[in-house]
Amino acid sequence: MNATSRRIAMIALVAALGTLTVSAGTVSLTWDQVADSDLAGYRVYWGTSPGTYPNSQDVGKVVTATISGLTDCTPWYLAVKAYDTAGNLSVSYSNEVSGWPRPTVTTATPSNAEQGRTLSLTITGANFMSGATVQFGNTGITVNSVTVNSCNQITASVTVGGSATAGATNVDVTNSDQVFGSGASLFTVQAATNPTVSSTSPANGATGVTLSVHPAVTFSEAMLASSITSSTVRLLDGQGTAVAQAAGSPALSGDGLTATITPAANLNTGATYKIQVVSGASGVLDLANHAMASTYNQSTGFTTAADTTAPVISSVQSGSVASTSAQITWSTDEAADSQVFYRKSGQTGYQQTDVDATQVTSHTVTLQGLDPSATYQYHVRSADAAGNASTSSPDQTFNTGASTSSYLRSEAEAGALVSPVRTRSGSGSFGGGWIDTPSGTATGTASNPSGTATLGVNVPSAGTWYLWVRIYGPSTSSDAWFESVDGAARQAVTASKTGAWTWVAGRSYTLTQGLHSVELGGYEAQARADQVLLTNDAAFRPTAQPVDDQTPPAAPSGFAATSSNLQNTLNWTDPSDADFVKTVVRYRTDGRYPTSPVDGLAVTEETAAPGTADSYVHTGLTNGTVYSYSAFAVDASGNVGAASHAQGTPLDNVPPAVVTNARRADTRP
């Protein structure tokens, strides 16, 4: 390998390592266009020390780029190089640009104020430098003073003038180097009006209300906390007598909109109560000291229900947490059944254990099939013998341990299919699809299966690997497939129960590091196969259920490879699906295209916004070798779209000129 080849390979390695940083900060740069007939694009380099750039990113053929994932509140140093179609880089860096990431403005508290008020506004976000200033989009708002408490918080004294424009306005923070950030519609100017009651809980006319209810009233705007007392926000019984309130009641929410009443004792069974809010100068007031026009009374009130007491859940905790399993324990004040709901952080739907109907007061449920090095949220549910149920809240969390094992998952329908094996779609499966054989298909045998599905898998290390298959059997005569790895004699795998998806253990295999082939063979007609898992963790028992979005994104479009010296430049456009998060690119050099994100060899994983025109330079290649690429779009729920294919055979060329006049592109105009 010559010096240029080694340099390009090192660039790719540094870029890959740079993507491991997980932070939120951004720096935007711009520079002058380089005049070069075969200019292909630019690469931005950055680090936390002057002249030292351990990270880099190919930004394509543009003269403005934003680098993300930078540690907040930290000075960064950046420079730019150009590259041509052969992958040749400028011989030296551009001038260096330095500074903190762009300010981000997240919240303004309080988030609204009436015309005529002077208030202290707390602004949160990141990258607030000493000397930063605050501006508003709406006219009529005066910033009296600004105190930068930390790089994440500013306190500003603000006067909302009587003529300030009503409505939502942006809040901007500008650092002393004129780099600024804006929080869209974070603060709202309210016209000076009398407050009103917008809703109550329980609603007027509600029946069957629990005896331990904490009635609440919601106002049309934020209220003055000192005006919310047990004399101004009250609960009246059927005779119009005020119900005694507990210490600290009523309590005003942080946004000043909701006042919650906590009775000193549970309410009476089957009784009627009314919520009352007193008006006038001695009643409730908003932050501008405006009073309600008249006293609010619920017209009919609400009626409590008969006493039906659910179990009280306590001492919810996790224990015996390993890399793929955990034990959840809790107590109830009466005998009740046991069930756990859990999800990996970032998911919306919960997986759930089967209900253990045993009525106990000390509960233990073991979770299996978890992902290593992951954060899980969970809550528990218990119902007593009468069916009264309680659910713990809020969700608690635990972190599974790291694992040296690998867990390689592939969608069965992504493999190479031989008829009569076919792809089907519907709910209950990962990716919204599975494979089966049609009704009436002849029963397959180990030597002559009824069609096959073949998947490629790249095993990262030699050893014993365990195969699992997720199967659905409509009946006991339609619940089996054959499994085989690398052409081994086929063996049946049968669902443990019918009418539900189940994970079924296949055989274990001694495999070398590298590419291998997993085959599912048709055995019984209409038996479904959804997902294949190959792992070297002997203790792992998969339990994953498709509880979130299972609709895969569209395939990347325009996927193409442009070849040059020792590299291929890959270009594509990411799908426009709203939940798209990244594109995974893999390759093979044996004339076959990778069938899944665990097949073939890794090229890159590129995160981007939906519909982004993206590219990646695959360097360190062998000239004259045909590289077969597959690009897979992945959404926020982990669904993988159909593959797009491209091929490239590397070639050669000459370096472009040095980039000049690099500068920040995120400063205030």
N, C-alpha and C positions, 0 to 999 in steps of 0.2 A: 504494500500500500504506500503510495507517494505522500508527500507532505500535505498537498491539497486535500487528498482523500481523508487523511487522518484528521485534518482540521475540520472538515465538513462532518465527519462522524462524531467528533467531539462536540460540535455545535448541537447536533441532534440529541446527544446524551444530556448535555446541559439543559436544553429546552425541556426534555422529558422530566428531569429532576425538578426543574422550576415549577412544573404544574402541580407538584405535591403540596405547595403552600396553600393553606386554606385561610384566606382573609378577605376583607371587603373593600379595601382602599383602591382608588384608581388615580392614574396620572394620564392626562391627555397631552400628546406631543404633535407638533407639525414641523416640517422641514422643507427645504427647497428640492424641487424635482431634479433628479440626476439625468443628464442627457447621455443616453447609451442605446444603441440600436437594438440590442437584445436584452434590455432591462426586463427582469421578470418580477421584481418586487423588492421589499425591504424587510430587514429583521431588526427589531428593537431589543436592546440589551439593558439589563438593570441589576443593581445590587445596593447594599447599604453602606458601601465604602467607596470613596472617590476612585475612579479608574478601575474598579474591580466589579465585573459583571457576571456572576454565576448563573443568571437566568437570562433567557432570551425567548422571543416569540416572532414567528413569521407573520407579518401583518398584511402581506399581499402587495399588490401594485397600487398603493395609495400613499399620500403624503401627510396624512393625519391618522393617528391611531390612539386608542385608549388601552392602557395596560391595567388589568384588574388583578385582584387577589393579593394586593400589597398590604403589609401590616400597617395598620393605622397608627397615627401619631409618631411616625418614624421618618427621618430624612432618607430619601431615595435618590440614586444617581443613575442617569439614563443616557444612552447614546444609540446611534443608528448606523447600520451598514446597508448597502445595496447589494443585490445579487442578480446574476443574469440567468438566462434559460439553461445554462450548463451547471448552475449551482455555484459559480464562482462569486466570492464575496469581495467587497471593497477591501483594499489592503490595510486600511486603518479605520478607526471609529470617527464619527462626527464629533463636533464639540459636545461637551458634557452638559446636561441639564439636570438640576437638582432641586429638591423641595419635598415637602410633605405631600401625601395624597390629597386629592380634592376634598374639601369639607363636604360632609353629608349631614343634612338636617332632617332629623327623624320625627321629633315631637315638639310641640309648644304647649306648655301648661301654665295657666288654663288655656284651653283651645278657643275660647271666645270671650268677648266682652262687649257691653253695650256702649254706645256713643256717650261720651262725657266721662268715662272712667279712666283713672290712672291706676296701673297695676304693675306688679312684679311678674315678669314672664320668665319661666325657666325653659331654656331651649336645650334639647339633647341631640346628640349625633356623634360625630367623630371628626378629628383633625382640625379642632379649633385652636389656632395659635394665639399667643399673647398679642394683644393689639387688634384682634379681630373686631369687625364692626357688624352691625345688624341693620338690615333694611327690610321694608315691607312693600309689596306690590301695590296695595291700595293707597290712595292719597289721604291725608288727614291724620295719619298715625305718626306721632313724634317719638323718637327714641331719645330718652333723657340721659341715660347712662348705660354702659355695658361693662360687665365684669366677667372675665373668662375664668371660671372656677377650675377648669381642667380641660384637657383636650377633648373631653366628651360632654362638657356642660357649660352653658353661658347663662348668666342672669342679666336680664335687661329691664330697666325701668321704662315703661311705655305709657304714653298718654293717647287715648283714643279720642280724637277731637269730636265735638258735637256735629261737625260737618263731614266726618270721615265717611267714605263710601261704604255702604252696607254690603255685606257678602264676604265670601271666602277670599283670602289673599295668601300669596306666597310669603314665606319667611326665608330671607337670604342671609348667609354668613360669608363675609369676605375677609380673607386673611391679609396681612400686611404686604404679601407679595402679589396681591390682586387676584389670586386664585380663589374662586368662590364656588359655593354650593347652594342649591335652592331646595326648599321643602315645599312641594306644591299644596296649596290650599290648607295649610296647617292651622291657620288662625282665621276666625270669622268675626267680623264686625256686625253687631246686632243693633238694629234700630231700637231706640229707647221706647219700650212698651211695658205695659203691666203684665206680670207673669200670670199664667193660668195653669190649672191642673190638666195635664194631657191624658193621663191614664192612672188607673189604680190596680193593685193586685192584692187580694182577689178583685175581679171585676164586679161592678154593680150587678146584682142579681145572681151571682155565683152560688151554687149549692154544693153540698158534700165537701166542704173545705175542712182540711185536717185541723185537729185541735191545737197543734203546735205551730200554726201558721204565724209568720211574721208579716203582717200587712205592710204594703208599701204604696207610696204615692209618687208619681213622676210629674215633674214640672216642665213647662215649655222652655225654660231657660235655667241657667245655673242660679242657685239661691244663696243668700247670705247665711253662713253656718250658724251665726249667733241668733238668728231669728227662728231657727228650727228647734223648738222645745216641746216638752210634753203638754204645754198649754196652747201651742199653736198648731201642732199636728197630733190629732187625738184619735182614739178608737172609742166609740160609744156603744154601750150595750142596748138591749131592747127598751130600757126605760130612759135612755138618753144620758145615762151616767157614764163618765169617763172611766175607762178600764185602766187600772194601775199599770204603769210601764216599768220595765227593769232599768237598773242604773245604766246611764249612757244612751238611753232611748228617748226620742228617735235619733237614728244615726244618718248623717248625710253622706252620700257617696262621694268619691273623690272628684268626680266631674261636677258635683253640686246639683245634679238633676233629680236624684231619687232619695227620698227620705223613708227609712225603714223603721217600723214600730216593732219593738220586742216586748210583748206583754210580760208582766211579772210572773204569770203562771199560765198554763195551758187554758185555752178557752173552753167553755162549757159545750157539752154535746147537744146538737140540734138547736142551737141558739142563733139569733140574728144579731149582727153587729154592723155598725156604720163607720166609715172613715170620714173624719172632718178636718178641714184645713181652714184656719181662722184668718180673716183678712184685716185690713186697716193698719194704722201706724204701729199697733202693738201685735200685729199678726206676722205672717211670713213676708219676707222682703227679698228682692233680687239683689244682685251685687251692686246695682246703682241706686239701691234704697227705694225702689218702686214697689208698691204694695199691690196685692190682688184687688180687683175691683169689688169683689163680694166674697163672703165666706162660702167655701165649697162643702157640700154634704152629699154623700151617696143617697140617692132617693129611696131605694129599697134595701140597700146593704147586701151583705152576703150571709149565708147560713152554713154553720158547721155540720160535719158529718158524724155518723155514729163512730165510736171509738174502735178502730181497726188498727192495731199496733203491729208494725213490721219489726223484724229483728233489728237490734242495734249492733252494727258492725264496728269492731275495734281491733287495735293491734295488728293492722295489715302490714306485712313486711315480706321481703324476699330473703332467701337464704340458700346455701349450697349452690351458689351461682357458679357454673362452669362455662366452658366456651360455647356449648350448644344446649345447655339445659339449666333450669332454675327451679327452686321450690318456693311456692307462695303459701304463706300461712296467715290465718286471722282467727278472731274469736267472735262469737255472737252471744247475746244475753239470753237466748233461748235456742232450742234445738232447731236446726235448719239445714238445707242442702248446700252444695258447694259448686261454684263455677267461677272460672277466671276468664276475663276478656283481656287480650293483649295485642299490641302492635309495635312494630319497629318505628322509632321516631321518624316522622316525616310522612308516614302513611295516614290515610284517613279512616279506612275501615279496620275493624278489630277481628282478629282470629279469636275463636272461643273453644274452650275445652268442653267435652261432654258433661252434662249435669251429673254429679255424683249425688244420687237421691238419698243417701244415708243421712239421717237427721242427727247432727252432732253440734256441739258448741265450740269445739276446737277443730279447725279446718286446715287441711293440707292438700295442695294440688301441685303435681310436678309437671312443668312445661318442658317439652322436648322439641328437637328440630329447629332450635334457634340459630341465628347467624352469629358467628364469632365477632368479637370486637365491635359490638353494636349496642346502642341504647334502646331499651324497650320501655314502653309505657304500659301500665296495667291497672285494672281495678277488679274488684270481686263482687259477686252477687250471691246472696243467700235468701231463700224463701222458707218460711215456716210451714208447718203442716196444713195451715189454713190457706196457704197461697199468698200471704202477705210477704212481699219481697223488698229487700233493701240492696242498694248498690253503693259501694264505697266511692268517695270523691274527696279531693281531686285525684286524678291519676297519679300513681307513684311510678318511680323508675328504678331500673337496675341496669348495670352494664355487664354484658357477657365478656369473658376473658378472651385473650388472644388465642389463636390456634395455629399450630404449624401445619395443620391439614388443609386440604383444598376441597372445594365443593363446586363441581363443574355441572351446571344445569343447561340443558338443551331442550327446545321445544320439539316434540316429535314431528309436527307438521313441517318443520324447517328442513328435514332430511330429504334425501333423494328417494322418491316414492316409486314403487313398482306396483302396477295394478294387480288385483282390485283394491289394494290399500289406497285410501283417498283422504283428503282433508275435509273436515266438517267444522262448522262454527256454531257457537251458542254460549250460554252462560255456564258458570261453574268451572270453567277451565282457565288456565293461565294463557294469556294472549288471546283469549276468546276463541280458541280453536283446538281441535284434537284430530286424531286419525282413527278410522275404523274400516271395516269392510261391509259392503251392503248386505241387507237381508237376503238370504238364499245362497250366499257364497258357500262353496264347499268347505268343509272343515279341513284345515291345513294339517300337515304332519311335520315332524322335525326335519325330515329329508326333503319335503316338498311343501313349504308354507304357502298360504294363500296371499301372495304379495309380500313386499318388504318395505321398511323404511330404514335408510342407512344414514347415520350421523357421524361426522368427523369430530374427534375430540383430541386436543393437544394436552397430554399428560405432563405436568411440570417436573415430576420426579419419579424415579423407579420405585416399585414396591407393590404392596397388596392394595388393590382398589376394589371397592364395593359398589355394586350396581343397584339402583332403586328405580322403579317405574310407577308412575301415578296412573291407575287404571280405574275405569268405571264399567261395571258389569250390569246390564239391564236385567239379567236373569242368570241362574246357575249354569245355563247352557250357552251363555254369551259373556263370559267373564275372564277369558284367558288369552295371552299372547305368548310367543316364543321370544327369548332373548339370547343374544350371542355377542361376544366381543372378539374382534380379529379372526372371524371365521371359526370359532370354537363350535362344537356340537351344540345345536339349539336345545334349549330347555324351557319348559313352560313356566310362566309366572301367572298366578291366579289371584284375583281380588278376594280379600278376606270376607267381604260382605257385598251384597248386591244393592242396587238402587242408590249408591253413594260413591263418590270418588275416594279411593284409598291408596296409600303408598304401599307398594309391594316390594319386598326384598328379592333381588335376583342373586346371582352368584358373586363370589369374589374372584378376582383375576390378578395374576402376577404380571405387571406391565412394565415395560421399559419407558424411559423418558422419551417424549416425542409424540408423533401423530398416531392415533389409533382409530378404529372403526367400530361403532356400536350399531347393531342391527336389531330391529324388532320385526318379527315374522308373524303374519296373519295366522291365527289358530281358529278361534271361534267367531263366527259372523256377528257383527254389531258390537263386539267388545271394543271399548274405546281406550286409547292411550294418549296421555296429555303431555307429560314431561318426563325426561330422563335425567337422573342424577348419578354422577360418578364421584366417589369420595374415597380418600385414604384414611378416613376417621372411622375406625371399627365400631365405636360406641354411638355414632350418630344415627338418630331415628327421625327422618323427615316428617313434619306435621303441617307444612305450609299449605294454606288455603288461599285461593284467589279472592281476597276480600275487597281489594281496591279496583280501580279502573283496569280493565283487561283488554281495552281496544288498542292495538299496536299502531304506532305512527306510520305514515306513508314512507316509502323508500326515498333515500336521497336521490335527487334528480341531476342529470347532466354529469354523472360521475365519469371522470376521464383521467388518464395518466399521460403526462407529457414527459418524455425521456430526455436526459442529458447525461453528462459525464458522471458515472457512479451514483446516479440518483434518478428518481422518478418524482415529478411534481403532480400531486393529486388535487383535482379541483372538483367541487360538487356544490349543490345548493341544498341546504337542509330543508326538510319538510316544514310546512306551515302549521302543523298541528300545534294548538295552543300549549300543550303540556310537553312538547319536545324539549329534551335537555342536552343530548349529546349524540355524536356520531362515532361509532367504533369501527375502525378499519383493521382488517386482518389480511394476511397473504399466504400463498403457497407457491412453490416453484416446481411442482410435479405435474403441471398441466390441469389441475383441478382448482375450482374456486372454493374458498371456505364456506361451510354451510351454516355456521352460527358464530357468535362472539367468543366461543371457546374452542373453535376449530382453527387450524392453521397457526400462523405466528403473528404476534402483535405488531402493529404499525403505530397507531395513535388512538387516543380517545379525545375528541375535540368537543368541548362544551360551547354552546352558542345559542343565540335567540332563534326562535322559529323563523324559517324563511331566509336565514343568513347564507350568503354566498361564501363558502369556506374553502380552505386549501391546506395542504400539508406537504412538505418536502421530505420524501423518504430517502435518506442518504445512506452512505456506506455500502452501496450495492455492488454487484459484480457486472461489469459491462458484458453485454451479449446474452445475459440470462433473462428469460421471460418470467416476469413477476405477475401472478394472477391475484387480483385484489377483490375483496368483497367489503362493501360499506353497509353497516347496519345502523338505522336510526333507533334511539332508545328514548322512551318518555319518562316522566317523573315517577311513574309507578313501576318502572323496570321492564315494561313491555318492549319487545324487539320487533321492528318491522321487517318486511321482506328485504333481501339483499339486493344491492346494485353492484354490477361487476365492471371491472376495467382491467386492461393488461398494459404493461409497459416494459420496454427493453432499454436499459441505460446506454448513453453515448458520451460527448465532450464539448468545451469552449474557453472564453477569456474574461477576467474580472472587470466589473464596472468601476466608475470613479467613486471618490470618497463623498459621502453625504455632507452637506453644509447647512449652516444656519438652523440647527435644531433648536426648538424653543417650546415653551408650554403653550398648549392650545385650549386650556381651561381657565384662562384669566378673564376678568371682567372687561368687556369692551370699553 
